[in-house]
Amino acid sequence: RKAAGIEFAGQDPTMSWMIAEVEMVQEPAWGFRSDAYGIHAIGKIEEGGRVGVVLTERQLTIGGEPTLRDLSEALVAVYGTDYGLHNPTWLSRFTDMTRQAASYRDRRVLLGGDAAHVHPPMGGQGLNIGVQDAVNLGWKLAQVVKQISPESLLDSYHAERHPIAARVLRNAMAQVALRRMDARTKALNDIFAELLGMEEPRKRIAAEMSGLGVHYDLGEGHPLLGRRMPDLDLITANGPLRLFTLLHDARPVLLNLGEPGRLDIAPWADRVRQIDAGYAGAWKLPVLGTVAATDAVLIRPDGYVAWVGVGTQQGLMDALTTWFGPPAAAD
């Protein structure tokens, strides 16, 4: 990113934390603890009797890995003892620095994961967003390299993923702000706690933090369009089938839930797998809940819906061309 000269704008750090996995001689005070400096936590790690520790530092520290002595002194400051900590598996430090690349693509340079965005790990969102970057880009890059699709397909990577990361960064910044210990922030925390006691706000925040609420702007239409396809229990001529098993080989799938054989995609038959199936259950999506049933869905290799048919094939050929290249010439 630096070599390509891509801007990495954002917010400088204001707080830092130590995080570690250690062993302790004494049983510590499990769970969360707050003081004037922030929130701290000690938790059990299931295997090996090890202990996970996260401590808010009393002053911002940038750079350099903490030592076992640093961790011991910080534990004593918060808990009055270091519980005989020893034998660390790892020790690290993170801050609330929040930055995002201005562009995820500059000619032949493509950015993903930490090269594209950095943020505090509140809610464990970093792994999810980085993996989804890769899954969004991988099949597009393969199609361009194999000359199935034009190079312009790669521009959709930035168009789709940049707004998603911007929301994650905003979410992470909000979570850091809620961890401040002044009276005004505590009042704000109380209001948030009340809101999260309600089903609709709780579902929306959970879907955003888990990545299940991701919605790519693929135009107007059915609520499924641009969203992650639900994992339906399908009935096929060969027996029951879970939909996600159709995506294991990273090929696009045209799922036909109407009359078998009614959709003709012969010019894309070498690229798109077509499945005739039945489904009798409800269509449910995170955040949205139940949505209207459909009789045909075009699913990209990353699991997102590129086209929805409800009694019509309108737009199917355009969607196939946009995402999976122009139709093959007839023999």
C-alpha positions as CSV (number, residue, x, y, z in Angstrom):
1,R,0.0,0.0,0.0
2,K,2.8,2.4,0.9
3,A,4.8,1.5,-2.2
4,A,1.7,2.2,-4.4
5,G,1.1,5.5,-2.7
6,I,-2.4,4.7,-1.6
7,E,-3.7,7.1,1.1
8,F,-4.5,5.5,4.4
9,A,-6.6,8.2,6.1
10,G,-8.3,7.9,9.5
11,Q,-8.0,8.5,13.2
12,D,-4.8,8.4,15.3
13,P,-4.8,6.3,18.5
14,T,-6.1,7.7,21.7
15,M,-6.1,4.5,23.9
16,S,-4.0,1.3,24.1
17,W,-4.5,-2.1,25.7
18,M,-2.3,-5.0,26.6
19,I,-3.5,-8.5,25.7
20,A,-1.9,-11.8,26.7
21,E,-2.3,-15.5,27.2
22,V,-0.5,-16.7,30.3
23,E,-0.5,-19.2,33.2
24,M,-1.3,-18.1,36.8
25,V,-0.4,-19.7,40.1
26,Q,-3.5,-18.3,41.9
27,E,-7.1,-18.3,40.6
28,P,-7.8,-14.7,39.3
29,A,-10.9,-12.6,39.5
30,W,-12.8,-13.8,36.4
31,G,-14.8,-11.6,34.2
32,F,-14.8,-7.8,33.7
33,R,-13.6,-5.0,36.0
34,S,-13.9,-1.3,35.5
35,D,-11.9,1.6,37.0
36,A,-11.2,5.2,36.2
37,Y,-9.0,4.2,33.2
38,G,-11.2,1.7,31.4
39,I,-12.5,-1.8,31.3
40,H,-10.3,-4.9,32.0
41,A,-11.0,-8.6,31.7
42,I,-9.6,-12.0,32.7
43,G,-11.1,-15.1,31.1
44,K,-10.5,-18.9,31.0
45,I,-9.0,-20.5,27.9
46,E,-10.5,-23.9,27.5
47,E,-7.4,-25.9,26.7
48,G,-4.4,-26.2,28.9
49,G,-5.6,-24.2,31.9
50,R,-4.3,-21.0,30.4
51,V,-5.7,-17.5,31.1
52,G,-6.6,-14.7,28.7
53,V,-6.0,-11.1,29.9
54,V,-6.9,-7.8,28.4
55,L,-6.0,-4.6,30.3
56,T,-6.7,-0.9,29.4
57,E,-3.4,0.9,29.8
58,R,-3.3,4.0,32.0
59,Q,-1.6,6.0,29.3
60,L,-1.5,5.7,25.5
61,T,1.5,3.6,24.5
62,I,2.3,3.3,20.8
63,G,4.7,0.7,19.4
64,G,6.8,-2.0,21.1
65,E,5.6,-5.3,22.5
66,P,4.9,-5.3,26.3
67,T,7.1,-7.4,28.6
68,L,5.9,-9.9,31.2
69,R,7.0,-7.3,33.8
70,D,4.8,-4.6,32.1
71,L,1.8,-7.0,32.3
72,S,2.6,-7.9,36.0
73,E,2.7,-4.2,37.0
74,A,-0.5,-3.5,35.1
75,L,-2.3,-6.4,36.8
76,V,-1.1,-5.2,40.2
77,A,-2.4,-1.7,39.5
78,V,-5.9,-3.0,38.6
79,Y,-6.3,-6.1,40.8
80,G,-3.7,-5.6,43.6
81,T,-1.8,-8.8,42.5
82,D,-0.5,-10.4,39.4
83,Y,-1.8,-13.8,40.5
84,G,1.6,-15.4,40.0
85,L,1.5,-15.0,36.2
86,H,4.2,-16.9,34.3
87,N,4.9,-18.8,31.1
88,P,3.3,-16.4,28.6
89,T,2.2,-17.9,25.2
90,W,2.1,-14.5,23.8
91,L,2.0,-10.8,24.8
92,S,0.8,-8.0,22.6
93,R,-0.5,-4.4,22.5
94,F,-3.2,-2.8,20.4
95,T,-4.6,0.7,20.1
96,D,-7.8,2.3,18.8
97,M,-6.1,3.6,15.7
98,T,-8.7,3.5,12.8
99,R,-7.7,3.9,9.2
100,Q,-8.9,2.8,5.8
101,A,-7.2,2.8,2.3
102,A,-8.7,5.4,0.0
103,S,-8.8,2.8,-2.8
104,Y,-8.6,-0.9,-2.7
105,R,-7.2,-1.1,-6.2
106,D,-4.5,0.9,-8.0
107,R,-4.0,-0.8,-11.4
108,R,-2.4,-4.2,-10.6
109,V,-2.2,-3.6,-6.9
110,L,-5.2,-4.9,-4.8
111,L,-5.5,-4.4,-1.1
112,G,-7.3,-6.6,1.4
113,G,-7.4,-7.3,5.2
114,D,-5.1,-5.2,7.3
115,A,-3.6,-3.5,4.3
116,A,-7.0,-2.1,3.5
117,H,-8.3,-1.3,6.9
118,V,-7.1,-1.3,10.6
119,H,-9.3,-0.8,13.6
120,P,-9.5,-1.9,17.3
121,P,-10.6,-5.5,17.6
122,M,-13.8,-4.8,19.5
123,G,-16.4,-7.4,18.8
124,G,-13.9,-9.6,16.9
125,Q,-14.9,-8.1,13.5
126,G,-11.4,-8.0,12.0
127,L,-11.1,-11.6,11.0
128,N,-14.5,-11.7,9.4
129,I,-14.0,-8.6,7.4
130,G,-10.6,-9.7,6.1
131,V,-11.8,-13.1,5.1
132,Q,-14.8,-11.6,3.3
133,D,-12.5,-9.3,1.4
134,A,-10.6,-12.3,0.2
135,V,-13.7,-14.3,-0.7
136,N,-15.2,-11.3,-2.6
137,L,-12.0,-10.7,-4.6
138,G,-10.7,-14.2,-5.2
139,W,-13.3,-15.4,-7.7
140,K,-13.3,-12.1,-9.5
141,L,-9.5,-12.1,-9.8
142,A,-9.6,-15.7,-11.1
143,Q,-12.1,-14.9,-13.8
144,V,-10.1,-11.9,-15.0
145,V,-6.8,-13.9,-15.0
146,K,-8.6,-16.7,-17.0
147,Q,-10.0,-14.0,-19.4
148,I,-13.5,-15.1,-18.6
149,S,-14.4,-11.5,-17.5
150,P,-13.1,-8.1,-18.4
151,E,-10.6,-6.4,-16.1
152,S,-13.4,-3.9,-15.1
153,L,-14.9,-6.7,-12.9
154,L,-12.1,-5.9,-10.4
155,D,-13.5,-2.4,-9.9
156,S,-16.5,-4.0,-8.1
157,Y,-14.2,-5.2,-5.4
158,H,-13.6,-1.7,-4.1
159,A,-17.2,-0.6,-4.8
160,E,-18.6,-3.5,-2.7
161,R,-16.1,-3.9,0.1
162,H,-15.0,-0.3,0.9
163,P,-18.4,0.8,2.2
164,I,-18.6,-2.4,4.3
165,A,-15.3,-1.7,6.0
166,A,-16.3,1.9,6.6
167,R,-19.3,0.7,8.6
168,V,-17.1,-1.7,10.6
169,L,-14.6,1.1,11.4
170,R,-17.5,3.3,12.5
171,N,-18.9,0.5,14.7
172,A,-15.5,-0.1,16.3
173,M,-14.9,3.6,17.0
174,A,-18.4,3.7,18.7
175,Q,-17.5,0.7,20.8
176,V,-14.3,2.4,22.0
177,A,-16.2,5.6,22.8
178,L,-18.6,3.6,24.9
179,R,-15.6,2.2,26.9
180,R,-14.7,5.6,28.3
181,M,-15.3,6.0,32.0
182,D,-16.6,9.6,32.3
183,A,-20.1,10.3,33.6
184,R,-21.5,11.3,30.2
185,T,-20.3,8.1,28.5
186,K,-21.8,6.1,31.4
187,A,-25.1,7.8,30.7
188,L,-24.8,7.0,27.0
189,N,-24.0,3.3,27.9
190,D,-27.2,3.1,30.0
191,I,-29.2,4.3,27.0
192,F,-27.6,1.8,24.7
193,A,-28.2,-1.0,27.3
194,E,-31.9,-0.1,27.2
195,L,-32.0,-0.1,23.4
196,L,-30.2,-3.5,23.2
197,G,-32.9,-4.8,25.5
198,M,-35.3,-4.4,22.6
199,E,-35.4,-7.1,19.9
200,E,-35.1,-5.0,16.7
201,P,-32.0,-2.9,17.8
202,R,-30.3,-6.1,19.2
203,K,-30.9,-8.0,15.9
204,R,-29.5,-5.1,13.8
205,I,-26.4,-4.7,15.9
206,A,-25.8,-8.4,16.0
207,A,-26.1,-8.8,12.3
208,E,-23.7,-5.9,11.7
209,M,-21.1,-7.2,14.1
210,S,-21.3,-10.7,12.7
211,G,-21.1,-9.7,9.1
212,L,-24.5,-11.4,8.4
213,G,-26.1,-8.0,7.7
214,V,-23.8,-7.2,4.7
215,H,-25.7,-5.8,1.8
216,Y,-24.0,-5.0,-1.6
217,D,-25.8,-2.4,-3.6
218,L,-26.8,-4.3,-6.8
219,G,-29.8,-2.2,-7.6
220,E,-33.4,-2.2,-6.8
221,G,-35.4,-5.4,-6.5
222,H,-36.1,-8.3,-4.2
223,P,-34.7,-8.0,-0.6
224,L,-32.4,-11.0,-1.3
225,L,-30.5,-9.1,-4.0
226,G,-27.0,-8.2,-2.9
227,R,-27.4,-10.2,0.4
228,R,-25.9,-13.5,1.6
229,M,-27.9,-16.4,0.4
230,P,-29.6,-18.4,3.2
231,D,-28.5,-22.0,3.6
232,L,-31.7,-23.7,2.5
233,D,-32.6,-27.4,2.9
234,L,-33.3,-28.3,-0.8
235,I,-35.1,-31.3,-2.3
236,T,-33.6,-32.5,-5.6
237,A,-34.1,-35.4,-7.9
238,N,-31.1,-37.0,-6.1
239,G,-32.5,-36.4,-2.6
240,P,-32.1,-33.7,0.1
241,L,-29.3,-31.2,-0.3
242,R,-28.0,-28.3,1.8
243,L,-27.6,-25.3,-0.5
244,F,-24.2,-24.2,0.8
245,T,-22.7,-27.5,-0.4
246,L,-23.3,-26.3,-3.9
247,L,-20.8,-23.5,-3.3
248,H,-17.9,-25.6,-2.1
249,D,-16.2,-25.6,-5.5
250,A,-16.4,-21.8,-5.7
251,R,-18.6,-21.8,-8.9
252,P,-21.7,-19.7,-9.4
253,V,-25.0,-21.4,-9.0
254,L,-28.3,-20.8,-10.7
255,L,-30.9,-22.3,-8.4
256,N,-34.3,-23.0,-10.2
257,L,-37.2,-23.6,-7.8
258,G,-39.8,-23.5,-10.5
259,E,-40.6,-25.9,-13.3
260,P,-37.5,-28.0,-14.1
261,G,-35.6,-27.0,-17.3
262,R,-37.4,-23.7,-17.8
263,L,-34.2,-21.6,-17.6
264,D,-31.9,-21.7,-20.6
265,I,-28.4,-20.5,-19.8
266,A,-26.5,-22.7,-22.4
267,P,-24.0,-19.9,-23.3
268,W,-22.8,-19.9,-19.7
269,A,-23.1,-23.6,-19.0
270,D,-19.3,-24.0,-18.7
271,R,-19.2,-21.4,-16.0
272,V,-22.5,-21.5,-14.0
273,R,-23.9,-24.6,-12.4
274,Q,-27.6,-25.0,-12.8
275,I,-29.7,-26.9,-10.2
276,D,-33.4,-27.7,-10.3
277,A,-34.8,-28.1,-6.8
278,G,-37.7,-27.6,-4.4
279,Y,-37.9,-25.8,-1.1
280,A,-40.9,-25.7,1.2
281,G,-39.7,-23.7,4.2
282,A,-39.7,-20.0,5.0
283,W,-37.1,-17.6,3.6
284,K,-35.4,-15.9,6.5
285,L,-32.5,-13.4,6.5
286,P,-30.6,-11.7,9.4
287,V,-32.1,-8.3,10.2
288,L,-34.8,-8.6,7.6
289,G,-36.4,-11.7,9.0
290,T,-38.8,-13.5,6.7
291,V,-38.8,-12.3,3.0
292,A,-40.9,-13.2,0.0
293,A,-40.2,-16.6,-1.6
294,T,-38.7,-16.7,-5.1
295,D,-38.6,-19.2,-7.9
296,A,-35.0,-18.6,-9.1
297,V,-31.8,-17.2,-7.6
298,L,-28.4,-16.6,-9.2
299,I,-25.7,-17.0,-6.5
300,R,-22.1,-15.8,-6.9
301,P,-19.2,-17.9,-5.7
302,D,-18.9,-15.7,-2.6
303,G,-22.5,-16.7,-1.5
304,Y,-24.1,-13.4,-2.4
305,V,-27.2,-13.1,-4.6
306,A,-26.7,-11.5,-8.0
307,W,-30.2,-11.9,-9.4
308,V,-33.6,-12.9,-8.2
309,G,-36.4,-14.2,-10.4
310,V,-40.1,-14.1,-9.3
311,G,-42.1,-15.5,-12.2
312,T,-39.9,-13.9,-14.8
313,Q,-36.4,-14.3,-16.3
314,Q,-36.0,-10.5,-16.8
315,G,-32.5,-9.3,-16.1
316,L,-31.0,-12.8,-15.9
317,M,-28.9,-12.5,-19.0
318,D,-27.6,-9.1,-18.0
319,A,-26.6,-10.5,-14.5
320,L,-24.8,-13.5,-16.0
321,T,-22.9,-11.2,-18.3
322,T,-22.0,-8.7,-15.6
323,W,-20.7,-11.2,-13.1
324,F,-19.6,-14.2,-15.2
325,G,-18.5,-12.7,-18.5
326,P,-20.1,-12.5,-22.0
327,P,-22.0,-15.5,-23.4
328,A,-19.9,-18.1,-25.2
329,A,-20.1,-18.1,-29.0
330,A,-22.2,-20.8,-30.5
331,D,-20.3,-23.7,-32.2
